[in-house]
Amino acid sequence: TGASGKGPAFVVERELMGSLQSSRGRRAGTQKPEKPGEFNPPFPVVGVGASAGGLSAFRNFLEHLTSTTGMAYVLIPHLAPHHESVMPAILQKSTPLPVEEARDGMTVEPNHVYIVKPNELLVVRGSTLAAIPRAEDRKAEGIDHFFVSLARDYRDRAIGVILSGTASDGTEGLRAIKAEGGITFAQDDSAEFGDMPRNAIASGESSPSMVCISPSRPCLGPSYE
């Protein structure tokens, strides 16, 4: 049902930023001091992972964002390794944010959406993205791989979201984000394929019912339903 009078974009951004600010406030007196030369994240980065059913889930997620969220979004779908992806062009129709394939050495900017390329693993190293050729025996680890790097460098400004998909990719990555004080979400029963979000919820690494992205429930948190 969404927040009264504000619309779904407001609800998504309010939930993300509200959770981030609340989490930072709770840890204000317990955070470890930054080490000399340690990367200081200038804005939050949201990693969003999905597998089967992911295109529709990504579209619904992006449709609920405005162009001034102040966050960067990195989408990690499971893609066929040897076929060119048309996902950036498809998803660009769903958001005013610029959508582009992630390239090695690309600078991460707020209010942008980046999508991993087929047959590559993606990590974030400070303010830049690094693409790594994917080995044939690591086809299902792309979400975990990115989330772990996001947790390492963005710490309490890392946000991990698991949407529709099969198997359990992303659960270990959410664990890493949570351990560093970041925020984790998993799609509720609106997911077309529920294995990935259910696994994350069952492991205790994400709150249930935190992402409602179906057209009938455009929200990110139960407090706004």
VEXMAR-68428 format. One record per residue: x, y, z of N, C-alpha, C, O in turn; residue number from 1. Coordinates in Angstrom, 3 decimals. Layout:
N
(rec (X,Y,Z),(X,Y,Z),(X,Y,Z),(X,Y,Z),NUM)
...
END
This chain:
225
(rec (0.806,-1.203,0.000),(0.000,0.000,0.000),(0.842,1.256,0.000),(0.391,2.292,-0.490),1)
(rec (2.089,1.197,0.551),(2.984,2.340,0.484),(2.675,3.376,1.530),(1.713,3.255,2.288),2)
(rec (3.528,4.425,1.562),(3.356,5.514,2.508),(2.345,6.489,1.950),(2.338,6.753,0.747),3)
(rec (1.489,7.029,2.803),(0.397,7.871,2.342),(0.907,9.134,1.680),(1.660,9.907,2.271),4)
(rec (0.474,9.334,0.418),(0.751,10.572,-0.288),(2.147,10.728,-0.820),(2.455,11.750,-1.434),5)
(rec (3.021,9.735,-0.605),(4.410,9.925,-0.999),(4.808,9.099,-2.205),(5.721,9.486,-2.934),6)
(rec (4.162,7.988,-2.435),(4.490,7.173,-3.594),(5.617,6.209,-3.315),(6.340,6.349,-2.328),7)
(rec (5.768,5.216,-4.200),(6.718,4.145,-3.949),(8.171,4.573,-3.948),(8.959,4.032,-3.171),8)
(rec (8.565,5.539,-4.802),(9.966,5.952,-4.820),(10.368,6.510,-3.460),(11.446,6.206,-2.950),9)
(rec (9.499,7.326,-2.880),(9.783,7.877,-1.560),(9.950,6.768,-0.537),(10.843,6.829,0.308),10)
(rec (9.097,5.758,-0.608),(9.130,4.680,0.377),(10.424,3.901,0.294),(11.032,3.612,1.325),11)
(rec (10.865,3.550,-0.909),(12.102,2.797,-1.080),(13.280,3.576,-0.517),(14.059,3.047,0.276),12)
(rec (13.409,4.829,-0.926),(14.548,5.618,-0.478),(14.483,5.895,1.019),(15.508,5.882,1.701),13)
(rec (13.279,6.144,1.530),(13.131,6.400,2.962),(13.529,5.170,3.775),(14.182,5.293,4.811),14)
(rec (13.136,3.988,3.309),(13.464,2.770,4.038),(14.962,2.490,4.009),(15.549,2.145,5.035),15)
(rec (15.582,2.636,2.844),(17.023,2.416,2.741),(17.795,3.388,3.619),(18.642,2.979,4.413),16)
(rec (17.498,4.681,3.473),(18.238,5.673,4.234),(17.897,5.619,5.713),(18.772,5.815,6.557),17)
(rec (16.626,5.354,6.041),(16.243,5.242,7.447),(16.965,4.108,8.136),(17.431,4.266,9.264),18)
(rec (17.067,2.959,7.476),(17.772,1.825,8.045),(19.250,2.135,8.211),(19.856,1.781,9.222),19)
(rec (19.827,2.795,7.220),(21.239,3.135,7.272),(21.533,4.092,8.418),(22.483,3.882,9.171),20)
(rec (20.729,5.140,8.558),(20.946,6.112,9.618),(20.728,5.503,10.999),(21.469,5.797,11.937),21)
(rec (19.715,4.658,11.120),(19.448,4.005,12.398),(20.593,3.097,12.800),(21.004,3.068,13.961),22)
(rec (21.107,2.353,11.821),(22.209,1.441,12.092),(23.461,2.195,12.498),(24.152,1.792,13.434),23)
(rec (23.759,3.277,11.808),(24.940,4.080,12.150),(24.792,4.693,13.535),(25.772,4.786,14.274),24)
(rec (23.589,5.112,13.897),(23.354,5.700,15.201),(23.567,4.708,16.331),(24.138,5.051,17.366),25)
(rec (23.103,3.465,16.131),(23.252,2.444,17.168),(24.708,2.119,17.436),(25.070,1.734,18.548),26)
(rec (25.558,2.275,16.400),(26.953,1.881,16.563),(27.880,3.069,16.752),(29.099,2.906,16.701),27)
(rec (27.333,4.266,16.970),(28.155,5.477,17.024),(29.260,5.369,18.057),(30.366,5.861,17.834),28)
(rec (28.978,4.738,19.176),(29.989,4.641,20.232),(30.794,3.371,20.199),(31.659,3.176,21.053),29)
(rec (30.543,2.491,19.239),(31.226,1.200,19.230),(32.023,0.951,17.961),(32.691,-0.078,17.858),30)
(rec (31.975,1.853,16.995),(32.688,1.637,15.754),(34.191,1.676,15.965),(34.696,2.433,16.794),31)
(rec (34.905,0.844,15.196),(36.352,0.852,15.250),(36.871,2.120,14.589),(36.313,2.556,13.582),32)
(rec (37.933,2.727,15.135),(38.493,3.909,14.484),(39.089,3.542,13.138),(39.625,2.447,12.962),33)
(rec (38.994,4.452,12.201),(39.556,4.186,10.891),(41.072,4.111,10.974),(41.704,4.864,11.716),34)
(rec (41.644,3.201,10.210),(43.086,3.065,10.157),(43.647,4.121,9.208),(42.955,4.543,8.282),35)
(rec (44.896,4.556,9.424),(45.492,5.532,8.501),(45.465,5.000,7.074),(45.871,3.869,6.810),36)
(rec (44.982,5.832,6.165),(44.913,5.443,4.771),(43.722,4.584,4.408),(43.569,4.216,3.244),37)
(rec (42.867,4.250,5.375),(41.704,3.422,5.095),(40.679,4.208,4.275),(40.465,5.397,4.507),38)
(rec (40.060,3.538,3.330),(39.074,4.185,2.465),(37.881,4.644,3.291),(37.333,3.877,4.083),39)
(rec (37.480,5.902,3.102),(36.326,6.467,3.791),(35.191,6.626,2.785),(35.220,7.558,1.982),40)
(rec (34.191,5.742,2.805),(33.132,5.788,1.786),(32.375,7.111,1.805),(31.857,7.503,2.851),41)
(rec (32.299,7.806,0.673),(31.607,9.101,0.638),(30.093,8.983,0.543),(29.386,9.952,0.820),42)
(rec (29.574,7.806,0.152),(28.132,7.591,0.021),(27.880,6.091,0.082),(28.807,5.307,-0.122),43)
(rec (26.641,5.672,0.358),(26.333,4.244,0.415),(26.329,3.618,-0.979),(26.010,4.268,-1.974),44)
(rec (26.691,2.350,-1.017),(26.580,1.555,-2.238),(25.658,0.377,-1.942),(25.832,-0.335,-0.953),45)
(rec (24.677,0.187,-2.814),(23.691,-0.874,-2.662),(24.010,-1.982,-3.661),(23.941,-1.766,-4.871),46)
(rec (24.357,-3.162,-3.163),(24.542,-4.315,-4.015),(23.240,-5.096,-4.084),(22.642,-5.393,-3.049),47)
(rec (22.791,-5.433,-5.291),(21.514,-6.127,-5.468),(21.763,-7.388,-6.283),(22.181,-7.315,-7.439),48)
(rec (21.505,-8.545,-5.676),(21.740,-9.805,-6.352),(20.452,-10.529,-6.680),(19.489,-10.475,-5.916),49)
(rec (20.433,-11.214,-7.831),(19.268,-11.994,-8.236),(19.707,-13.058,-9.227),(20.757,-12.952,-9.860),50)
(rec (18.883,-14.077,-9.344),(19.135,-15.152,-10.301),(17.875,-15.356,-11.135),(17.451,-14.443,-11.843),51)
(rec (17.275,-16.534,-11.062),(16.039,-16.780,-11.809),(14.957,-15.798,-11.371),(14.759,-15.579,-10.176),52)
(rec (14.256,-15.207,-12.341),(13.249,-14.199,-12.033),(13.837,-12.836,-11.752),(13.121,-11.917,-11.355),53)
(rec (15.133,-12.697,-11.954),(15.814,-11.464,-11.572),(15.489,-10.253,-12.422),(15.452,-9.136,-11.906),54)
(rec (15.251,-10.444,-13.716),(14.982,-9.288,-14.569),(13.741,-8.541,-14.108),(13.762,-7.316,-13.987),55)
(rec (12.671,-9.259,-13.853),(11.448,-8.617,-13.374),(11.658,-7.975,-12.014),(11.162,-6.878,-11.758),56)
(rec (12.394,-8.657,-11.138),(12.660,-8.110,-9.806),(13.488,-6.835,-9.884),(13.200,-5.863,-9.186),57)
(rec (14.516,-6.835,-10.730),(15.332,-5.630,-10.913),(14.482,-4.482,-11.450),(14.602,-3.346,-10.991),58)
(rec (13.629,-4.780,-12.418),(12.800,-3.723,-12.999),(11.900,-3.096,-11.943),(11.806,-1.872,-11.853),59)
(rec (11.251,-3.913,-11.161),(10.365,-3.390,-10.123),(11.133,-2.590,-9.081),(10.658,-1.557,-8.611),60)
(rec (12.301,-3.061,-8.728),(13.135,-2.343,-7.759),(13.510,-0.958,-8.289),(13.356,0.042,-7.587),61)
(rec (13.999,-0.903,-9.525),(14.460,0.364,-10.083),(13.318,1.334,-10.337),(13.499,2.547,-10.233),62)
(rec (12.155,0.818,-10.666),(11.001,1.684,-10.925),(10.615,2.510,-9.706),(9.947,3.535,-9.842),63)
(rec (11.018,2.086,-8.535),(10.632,2.760,-7.301),(11.706,3.719,-6.780),(11.628,4.178,-5.640),64)
(rec (12.705,4.020,-7.609),(13.759,4.943,-7.201),(13.691,6.228,-8.017),(13.354,6.210,-9.201),65)
(rec (14.017,7.340,-7.366),(14.129,8.606,-8.088),(15.565,8.798,-8.548),(16.412,7.935,-8.316),66)
(rec (15.844,9.910,-9.190),(17.185,10.163,-9.729),(18.111,10.824,-8.714),(19.251,11.149,-9.046),67)
(rec (17.645,11.027,-7.488),(18.457,11.736,-6.488),(18.547,10.944,-5.189),(18.391,11.509,-4.107),68)
(rec (18.796,9.651,-5.285),(18.871,8.829,-4.075),(20.141,9.089,-3.277),(20.166,8.883,-2.064),69)
(rec (21.203,9.544,-3.954),(22.475,9.750,-3.265),(23.249,8.466,-3.050),(24.273,8.468,-2.368),70)
(rec (22.771,7.357,-3.628),(23.442,6.069,-3.497),(23.787,5.517,-4.867),(23.166,5.882,-5.865),71)
(rec (24.775,4.639,-4.917),(25.087,3.894,-6.139),(24.503,2.497,-6.015),(24.417,1.943,-4.919),72)
(rec (24.102,1.935,-7.148),(23.483,0.607,-7.173),(24.278,-0.296,-8.109),(24.514,0.053,-9.265),73)
(rec (24.689,-1.454,-7.606),(25.429,-2.421,-8.410),(24.600,-3.699,-8.472),(24.369,-4.344,-7.449),74)
(rec (24.153,-4.063,-9.672),(23.295,-5.231,-9.859),(24.146,-6.427,-10.266),(24.960,-6.344,-11.186),75)
(rec (23.944,-7.541,-9.567),(24.691,-8.761,-9.824),(23.709,-9.875,-10.186),(23.317,-10.646,-9.310),76)
(rec (23.306,-9.979,-11.445),(22.464,-11.095,-11.873),(23.330,-12.293,-12.253),(24.532,-12.153,-12.478),77)
(rec (22.713,-13.465,-12.321),(23.373,-14.635,-12.892),(23.106,-14.611,-14.389),(21.966,-14.793,-14.816),78)
(rec (24.133,-14.390,-15.186),(23.986,-14.254,-16.631),(24.632,-15.431,-17.358),(25.588,-16.028,-16.861),79)
(rec (24.108,-15.758,-18.530),(24.739,-16.763,-19.381),(26.145,-16.275,-19.728),(26.301,-15.157,-20.218),80)
(rec (27.172,-17.096,-19.483),(28.546,-16.595,-19.576),(29.019,-16.207,-20.969),(29.924,-15.382,-21.098),81)
(rec (28.436,-16.777,-22.007),(28.977,-16.550,-23.352),(27.991,-15.857,-24.280),(28.083,-15.989,-25.500),82)
(rec (27.051,-15.122,-23.708),(26.092,-14.375,-24.519),(26.083,-12.911,-24.090),(26.117,-12.608,-22.897),83)
(rec (26.036,-12.013,-25.058),(25.977,-10.595,-24.750),(24.676,-10.280,-24.008),(23.609,-10.773,-24.374),84)
(rec (24.775,-9.458,-22.968),(23.604,-9.134,-22.166),(22.907,-7.876,-22.700),(23.556,-6.885,-23.033),85)
(rec (21.576,-7.939,-22.773),(20.789,-6.762,-23.142),(20.124,-6.159,-21.902),(19.290,-5.261,-22.010),86)
(rec (20.500,-6.662,-20.731),(19.854,-6.195,-19.510),(20.006,-4.698,-19.277),(19.034,-4.060,-18.870),87)
(rec (21.192,-4.093,-19.516),(21.292,-2.639,-19.298),(20.268,-1.847,-20.104),(19.653,-0.919,-19.578),88)
(rec (20.079,-2.199,-21.368),(19.129,-1.471,-22.211),(17.701,-1.675,-21.729),(16.897,-0.743,-21.754),89)
(rec (17.381,-2.886,-21.291),(16.031,-3.163,-20.798),(15.763,-2.392,-19.513),(14.712,-1.768,-19.364),90)
(rec (16.714,-2.435,-18.586),(16.501,-1.799,-17.287),(16.535,-0.275,-17.368),(15.952,0.407,-16.525),91)
(rec (17.219,0.260,-18.386),(17.252,1.720,-18.517),(15.854,2.292,-18.703),(15.598,3.441,-18.341),92)
(rec (14.950,1.499,-19.265),(13.575,1.943,-19.476),(12.783,2.025,-18.170),(11.682,2.574,-18.142),93)
(rec (13.351,1.475,-17.081),(12.625,1.411,-15.819),(13.072,2.449,-14.803),(12.523,2.505,-13.702),94)
(rec (14.061,3.274,-15.149),(14.599,4.201,-14.156),(15.176,5.442,-14.812),(15.695,5.364,-15.926),95)
(rec (15.095,6.597,-14.139),(15.761,7.796,-14.650),(17.259,7.781,-14.368),(17.998,8.598,-14.918),96)
(rec (17.719,6.854,-13.513),(19.141,6.749,-13.223),(19.881,6.169,-14.427),(19.353,5.275,-15.088),97)
(rec (21.081,6.649,-14.729),(21.845,6.042,-15.822),(22.226,4.610,-15.488),(22.703,4.329,-14.388),98)
(rec (22.015,3.700,-16.440),(22.312,2.281,-16.264),(23.398,1.894,-17.258),(23.264,2.153,-18.454),99)
(rec (24.473,1.277,-16.774),(25.555,0.887,-17.668),(26.239,-0.379,-17.187),(26.206,-0.710,-16.002),100)
(rec (26.861,-1.083,-18.128),(27.640,-2.248,-17.758),(28.873,-1.806,-16.991),(29.505,-0.803,-17.320),101)
(rec (29.200,-2.569,-15.967),(30.383,-2.257,-15.166),(31.646,-2.624,-15.945),(31.754,-3.722,-16.490),102)
(rec (32.586,-1.704,-15.989),(33.863,-1.941,-16.656),(34.991,-1.876,-15.642),(34.915,-1.140,-14.658),103)
(rec (36.012,-2.634,-15.886),(37.169,-2.644,-15.003),(37.764,-1.247,-14.886),(38.060,-0.611,-15.898),104)
(rec (37.942,-0.764,-13.657),(38.502,0.562,-13.426),(37.483,1.687,-13.413),(37.854,2.847,-13.231),105)
(rec (36.208,1.371,-13.601),(35.159,2.399,-13.611),(34.985,2.992,-12.219),(34.980,2.264,-11.226),106)
(rec (34.843,4.308,-12.146),(34.606,4.984,-10.873),(33.149,4.852,-10.474),(32.252,5.065,-11.290),107)
(rec (32.915,4.498,-9.215),(31.551,4.379,-8.700),(31.033,5.771,-8.352),(31.675,6.512,-7.608),108)
(rec (29.868,6.120,-8.894),(29.280,7.430,-8.650),(27.877,7.281,-8.073),(27.174,6.327,-8.407),109)
(rec (27.459,8.203,-7.214),(26.083,8.130,-6.704),(25.077,8.387,-7.813),(25.398,9.007,-8.827),110)
(rec (23.862,7.908,-7.612),(22.767,8.072,-8.574),(23.086,7.418,-9.914),(22.679,7.914,-10.964),111)
(rec (23.814,6.306,-9.875),(24.117,5.510,-11.051),(23.825,4.049,-10.753),(23.866,3.609,-9.604),112)
(rec (23.527,3.300,-11.826),(23.300,1.860,-11.718),(24.329,1.149,-12.583),(24.507,1.484,-13.754),113)
(rec (25.001,0.170,-12.002),(26.011,-0.608,-12.713),(25.586,-2.079,-12.723),(25.037,-2.580,-11.741),114)
(rec (25.844,-2.765,-13.841),(25.476,-4.173,-13.977),(26.704,-4.971,-14.389),(27.409,-4.598,-15.326),115)
(rec (26.955,-6.064,-13.689),(28.085,-6.913,-14.027),(27.926,-7.459,-15.444),(26.810,-7.741,-15.880),116)
(rec (29.034,-7.607,-16.160),(29.008,-8.161,-17.515),(29.017,-9.687,-17.458),(29.477,-10.271,-16.476),117)
(rec (28.511,-10.329,-18.503),(28.556,-11.792,-18.540),(29.989,-12.313,-18.422),(30.929,-11.698,-18.924),118)
(rec (30.137,-13.445,-17.756),(31.419,-14.139,-17.624),(32.468,-13.338,-16.862),(33.667,-13.546,-17.048),119)
(rec (32.021,-12.421,-16.003),(32.940,-11.679,-15.151),(32.449,-11.690,-13.708),(31.247,-11.718,-13.444),120)
(rec (33.392,-11.668,-12.795),(33.112,-11.404,-11.392),(33.442,-9.944,-11.135),(34.391,-9.405,-11.705),121)
(rec (32.663,-9.308,-10.282),(32.848,-7.894,-10.014),(33.163,-7.692,-8.541),(32.550,-8.320,-7.677),122)
(rec (34.121,-6.814,-8.253),(34.413,-6.404,-6.886),(34.537,-4.886,-6.873),(34.733,-4.258,-7.913),123)
(rec (34.422,-4.313,-5.698),(34.653,-2.879,-5.540),(35.918,-2.700,-4.713),(36.103,-3.355,-3.688),124)
(rec (36.771,-1.821,-5.164),(38.021,-1.509,-4.476),(38.063,-0.009,-4.257),(38.451,0.751,-5.144),125)
(rec (37.663,0.404,-3.075),(37.543,1.826,-2.805),(36.470,2.433,-3.690),(35.315,2.009,-3.654),126)
(rec (36.846,3.414,-4.476),(35.872,4.116,-5.304),(35.790,3.568,-6.719),(35.125,4.165,-7.565),127)
(rec (36.447,2.448,-7.001),(36.436,1.905,-8.354),(35.948,0.453,-8.372),(36.031,-0.264,-7.374),128)
(rec (35.440,0.047,-9.529),(35.022,-1.326,-9.749),(36.147,-2.089,-10.442),(36.861,-1.540,-11.281),129)
(rec (36.292,-3.342,-10.085),(37.288,-4.197,-10.712),(36.590,-5.444,-11.241),(35.864,-6.115,-10.506),130)
(rec (36.810,-5.750,-12.508),(36.199,-6.918,-13.146),(37.241,-8.027,-13.268),(38.379,-7.791,-13.673),131)
(rec (36.828,-9.235,-12.909),(37.715,-10.384,-12.913),(37.101,-11.466,-13.795),(35.926,-11.788,-13.622),132)
(rec (37.860,-12.042,-14.739),(37.296,-13.127,-15.551),(36.791,-14.260,-14.663),(37.469,-14.671,-13.722),133)
(rec (35.605,-14.755,-14.968),(34.989,-15.803,-14.159),(35.485,-17.178,-14.601),(35.427,-17.521,-15.782),134)
(rec (35.972,-17.959,-13.641),(36.385,-19.326,-13.929),(35.143,-20.187,-14.122),(34.091,-19.905,-13.548),135)
(rec (35.263,-21.216,-14.912),(34.110,-22.052,-15.223),(33.512,-22.709,-13.986),(32.315,-22.996,-13.963),136)
(rec (34.322,-22.952,-12.955),(33.812,-23.625,-11.760),(33.299,-22.654,-10.699),(33.066,-23.055,-9.559),137)
(rec (33.119,-21.376,-11.062),(32.647,-20.396,-10.091),(31.427,-19.659,-10.605),(31.279,-18.461,-10.364),138)
(rec (30.558,-20.354,-11.305),(29.436,-19.709,-11.962),(28.412,-19.141,-10.991),(27.692,-18.205,-11.338),139)
(rec (28.333,-19.681,-9.795),(27.238,-19.284,-8.907),(27.700,-18.458,-7.717),(26.967,-18.346,-6.734),140)
(rec (28.891,-17.878,-7.776),(29.417,-17.159,-6.618),(29.489,-15.652,-6.826),(30.063,-14.948,-5.995),141)
(rec (28.928,-15.147,-7.900),(29.121,-13.740,-8.234),(28.567,-12.772,-7.208),(29.177,-11.733,-6.953),142)
(rec (27.427,-13.087,-6.614),(26.813,-12.180,-5.640),(27.648,-12.146,-4.365),(27.983,-11.074,-3.862),143)
(rec (27.979,-13.323,-3.846),(28.833,-13.378,-2.656),(30.143,-12.635,-2.887),(30.604,-11.887,-2.025),144)
(rec (30.733,-12.846,-4.050),(32.032,-12.248,-4.364),(31.964,-10.726,-4.263),(32.837,-10.097,-3.665),145)
(rec (30.927,-10.141,-4.850),(30.808,-8.687,-4.797),(30.451,-8.204,-3.394),(31.031,-7.232,-2.910),146)
(rec (29.511,-8.865,-2.742),(29.078,-8.429,-1.414),(30.238,-8.435,-0.413),(30.344,-7.528,0.413),147)
(rec (31.099,-9.443,-0.479),(32.233,-9.510,0.446),(33.160,-8.315,0.233),(33.637,-7.720,1.200),148)
(rec (33.417,-7.961,-1.023),(34.265,-6.794,-1.288),(33.576,-5.513,-0.850),(34.231,-4.591,-0.363),149)
(rec (32.264,-5.446,-1.017),(31.510,-4.264,-0.598),(31.584,-4.095,0.915),(31.769,-2.984,1.413),150)
(rec (31.441,-5.189,1.638),(31.533,-5.131,3.099),(32.912,-4.658,3.541),(33.033,-3.856,4.467),151)
(rec (33.933,-5.149,2.887),(35.312,-4.812,3.278),(35.598,-3.320,3.145),(36.189,-2.723,4.045),152)
(rec (35.186,-2.712,2.036),(35.561,-1.326,1.781),(34.506,-0.306,2.202),(34.846,0.833,2.522),153)
(rec (33.224,-0.699,2.206),(32.174,0.272,2.522),(31.591,0.092,3.918),(30.845,0.948,4.392),154)
(rec (31.918,-0.996,4.569),(31.580,-1.240,5.969),(30.118,-0.872,6.285),(29.208,-1.489,5.730),155)
(rec (29.870,0.122,7.164),(28.487,0.435,7.546),(27.758,1.267,6.495),(26.611,1.659,6.706),156)
(rec (28.406,1.538,5.375),(27.729,2.171,4.239),(27.476,1.168,3.112),(27.169,1.548,1.983),157)
(rec (27.610,-0.104,3.436),(27.290,-1.173,2.484),(25.861,-1.643,2.719),(25.448,-1.844,3.862),158)
(rec (25.116,-1.816,1.652),(23.749,-2.331,1.726),(23.643,-3.504,0.756),(23.980,-3.374,-0.421),159)
(rec (23.176,-4.646,1.249),(23.026,-5.823,0.413),(21.568,-6.224,0.290),(20.850,-6.285,1.288),160)
(rec (21.128,-6.496,-0.929),(19.741,-6.873,-1.192),(19.728,-8.162,-2.017),(20.379,-8.236,-3.059),161)
(rec (18.998,-9.168,-1.561),(18.825,-10.405,-2.310),(17.383,-10.472,-2.811),(16.428,-10.395,-2.037),162)
(rec (17.256,-10.618,-4.134),(15.943,-10.719,-4.756),(15.726,-12.144,-5.270),(16.413,-13.074,-4.847),163)
(rec (14.790,-12.302,-6.162),(14.392,-13.610,-6.675),(15.583,-14.423,-7.184),(16.483,-13.890,-7.833),164)
(rec (15.572,-15.724,-6.879),(16.625,-16.585,-7.399),(16.620,-17.950,-6.756),(16.017,-18.154,-5.702),165)
(rec (17.305,-18.894,-7.407),(17.432,-20.248,-6.873),(18.785,-20.410,-6.190),(19.703,-19.617,-6.398),166)
(rec (18.889,-21.459,-5.367),(20.114,-21.795,-4.626),(20.382,-20.757,-3.533),(19.436,-20.203,-2.974),167)
(rec (21.653,-20.483,-3.218),(21.952,-19.707,-2.004),(22.997,-18.625,-2.212),(23.500,-18.073,-1.233),168)
(rec (23.342,-18.302,-3.456),(24.323,-17.247,-3.683),(23.843,-15.952,-3.021),(22.678,-15.576,-3.149),169)
(rec (24.737,-15.286,-2.324),(24.421,-14.031,-1.645),(24.349,-14.135,-0.145),(24.547,-13.138,0.549),170)
(rec (24.068,-15.319,0.381),(23.930,-15.454,1.832),(25.248,-15.175,2.546),(25.266,-14.458,3.547),171)
(rec (26.346,-15.731,2.048),(27.647,-15.472,2.670),(28.014,-14.002,2.550),(28.593,-13.425,3.471),172)
(rec (27.681,-13.400,1.426),(27.969,-11.976,1.254),(27.185,-11.105,2.208),(27.717,-10.126,2.732),173)
(rec (25.899,-11.451,2.448),(25.114,-10.705,3.428),(25.720,-10.852,4.816),(25.717,-9.906,5.604),174)
(rec (26.240,-12.040,5.116),(26.879,-12.252,6.419),(28.061,-11.299,6.598),(28.259,-10.734,7.674),175)
(rec (28.842,-11.128,5.530),(29.992,-10.230,5.595),(29.550,-8.780,5.778),(30.148,-8.043,6.562),176)
(rec (28.508,-8.369,5.060),(27.995,-7.001,5.185),(27.480,-6.756,6.603),(27.773,-5.727,7.210),177)
(rec (26.722,-7.697,7.113),(26.163,-7.551,8.454),(27.262,-7.470,9.506),(27.151,-6.704,10.463),178)
(rec (28.329,-8.261,9.332),(29.434,-8.266,10.286),(30.154,-6.928,10.338),(30.728,-6.565,11.365),179)
(rec (30.123,-6.190,9.225),(30.777,-4.878,9.182),(29.831,-3.742,9.541),(30.211,-2.574,9.454),180)
(rec (28.603,-4.063,9.944),(27.659,-3.034,10.349),(26.792,-2.503,9.237),(26.091,-1.508,9.424),181)
(rec (26.822,-3.153,8.060),(25.981,-2.711,6.961),(24.543,-3.183,7.104),(24.183,-3.803,8.105),182)
(rec (23.723,-2.888,6.101),(22.296,-3.201,6.126),(22.010,-4.306,5.121),(22.536,-4.292,4.008),183)
(rec (21.172,-5.269,5.517),(20.834,-6.366,4.617),(19.330,-6.510,4.476),(18.581,-6.364,5.442),184)
(rec (18.899,-6.803,3.238),(17.498,-7.015,2.925),(17.352,-8.303,2.114),(18.274,-8.706,1.405),185)
(rec (16.193,-8.941,2.224),(15.856,-10.063,1.343),(14.400,-9.918,0.923),(13.548,-9.525,1.720),186)
(rec (14.130,-10.235,-0.321),(12.769,-10.125,-0.824),(11.853,-11.100,-0.086),(12.271,-12.194,0.295),187)
(rec (10.619,-10.696,0.106),(9.667,-11.539,0.819),(9.034,-12.537,-0.142),(9.619,-12.845,-1.180),188)
(rec (7.859,-13.044,0.184),(7.240,-14.081,-0.634),(6.710,-13.572,-1.975),(6.095,-14.336,-2.719),189)
(rec (6.938,-12.303,-2.294),(6.609,-11.817,-3.632),(7.640,-12.270,-4.663),(7.425,-12.094,-5.863),190)
(rec (8.774,-12.858,-4.213),(9.803,-13.321,-5.146),(9.272,-14.442,-6.036),(8.623,-15.371,-5.556),191)
(rec (9.550,-14.349,-7.331),(9.109,-15.393,-8.263),(9.777,-16.727,-7.946),(9.140,-17.778,-8.008),192)
(rec (11.061,-16.679,-7.608),(11.805,-17.847,-7.154),(12.381,-17.498,-5.784),(13.211,-16.597,-5.666),193)
(rec (11.941,-18.205,-4.760),(12.221,-17.771,-3.394),(13.418,-18.387,-2.716),(13.683,-18.060,-1.559),194)
(rec (14.171,-19.277,-3.384),(15.260,-19.973,-2.700),(16.311,-19.017,-2.130),(16.680,-19.124,-0.960),195)
(rec (16.791,-18.087,-2.953),(17.863,-17.203,-2.498),(17.421,-16.320,-1.338),(18.113,-16.292,-0.320),196)
(rec (16.307,-15.597,-1.435),(15.909,-14.780,-0.283),(15.538,-15.609,0.937),(15.849,-15.216,2.061),197)
(rec (14.882,-16.746,0.740),(14.526,-17.581,1.894),(15.767,-18.106,2.600),(15.807,-18.174,3.828),198)
(rec (16.778,-18.476,1.822),(18.016,-18.968,2.425),(18.690,-17.876,3.253),(19.210,-18.136,4.338),199)
(rec (18.675,-16.651,2.727),(19.269,-15.529,3.460),(18.518,-15.262,4.762),(19.127,-15.010,5.801),200)
(rec (17.194,-15.321,4.692),(16.372,-15.085,5.877),(16.571,-16.200,6.899),(16.718,-15.934,8.091),201)
(rec (16.575,-17.453,6.432),(16.724,-18.597,7.334),(18.078,-18.599,8.034),(18.198,-19.074,9.163),202)
(rec (19.093,-18.068,7.362),(20.434,-18.039,7.955),(20.569,-16.958,9.025),(21.545,-16.927,9.774),203)
(rec (19.571,-16.072,9.083),(19.637,-14.982,10.048),(20.415,-13.783,9.564),(20.663,-12.858,10.337),204)
(rec (20.809,-13.776,8.296),(21.610,-12.673,7.779),(20.774,-11.562,7.170),(21.325,-10.547,6.743),205)
(rec (19.455,-11.725,7.119),(18.598,-10.679,6.591),(17.242,-10.745,7.256),(16.793,-11.812,7.676),206)
(rec (16.595,-9.602,7.350),(15.266,-9.550,7.944),(14.221,-10.010,6.944),(14.311,-9.641,5.773),207)
(rec (13.237,-10.795,7.349),(12.183,-11.203,6.424),(11.251,-10.054,6.082),(11.138,-9.083,6.830),208)
(rec (10.592,-10.175,4.953),(9.571,-9.212,4.515),(10.100,-7.789,4.432),(9.365,-6.831,4.673),209)
(rec (11.388,-7.650,4.089),(11.952,-6.308,4.039),(11.918,-5.696,2.646),(12.089,-4.486,2.500),210)
(rec (11.704,-6.500,1.638),(11.636,-5.946,0.295),(10.338,-6.371,-0.359),(10.153,-7.544,-0.681),211)
(rec (9.445,-5.428,-0.555),(8.171,-5.703,-1.228),(8.195,-4.950,-2.545),(7.945,-3.745,-2.573),212)
(rec (8.489,-5.636,-3.625),(8.676,-4.922,-4.878),(7.673,-5.349,-5.936),(7.809,-4.992,-7.106),213)
(rec (6.665,-6.114,-5.528),(5.623,-6.445,-6.489),(4.787,-5.197,-6.764),(4.692,-4.327,-5.899),214)
(rec (4.182,-5.089,-7.942),(3.400,-3.891,-8.260),(2.315,-3.577,-7.234),(1.971,-2.413,-7.031),215)
(rec (1.772,-4.614,-6.584),(0.702,-4.372,-5.625),(1.230,-3.922,-4.263),(0.478,-3.399,-3.440),216)
(rec (2.543,-4.130,-4.030),(3.107,-3.757,-2.737),(4.460,-3.075,-2.960),(5.498,-3.663,-2.657),217)
(rec (4.465,-1.850,-3.481),(5.717,-1.179,-3.796),(6.348,-0.557,-2.554),(6.257,0.652,-2.340),218)
(rec (6.984,-1.388,-1.742),(7.568,-0.874,-0.514),(8.806,-1.676,-0.171),(9.057,-2.731,-0.753),219)
(rec (9.584,-1.165,0.783),(10.781,-1.865,1.224),(10.715,-2.243,2.689),(11.703,-2.765,3.204),220)
(rec (9.648,-2.021,3.375),(9.620,-2.359,4.780),(8.213,-2.540,5.306),(7.298,-1.831,4.889),221)
(rec (8.030,-3.481,6.219),(6.684,-3.750,6.714),(6.055,-2.572,7.442),(4.829,-2.494,7.532),222)
(rec (6.864,-1.653,7.965),(6.293,-0.528,8.692),(5.557,0.434,7.776),(4.830,1.304,8.257),223)
(rec (5.731,0.297,6.452),(5.065,1.203,5.507),(3.976,0.514,4.719),(3.397,1.121,3.817),224)
(rec (3.675,-0.756,5.036),(2.641,-1.479,4.299),(1.258,-1.017,4.698),(0.264,-1.520,4.175),225)
END
